[in-house]
């Protein structure tokens, strides 16, 4: 009579232990999934910040290039005007030398 009670008690404890292990395993797996999801979200946020930084640097470079092209045009115009003025000065010098 005592042995079947012990067997039932051991079987009941084993069932509770198995259920507790199953629940603990389920919680651990769920936490691991949540951690993986959080890591993925963090990587996406970092990638988005990196993309924003790259886009900002690209925009700044394009703006600087446009300004540089405009400055090159201004320099060309100034050089052309300077050469024209220099040529007019030479013409005047030649006219003065002829007289």
Secondary structure, 3 states (H helix, E strand, C coil): CHHHHHHHHHHHHHHHHHHHHHHHHHHHHHHHHHHHHHHHHHHHHHHHHHHHHHHHHHHHHHHHHHHHHHHHHHHHHHHHHHHHHHHHHHHHHHHHHHC
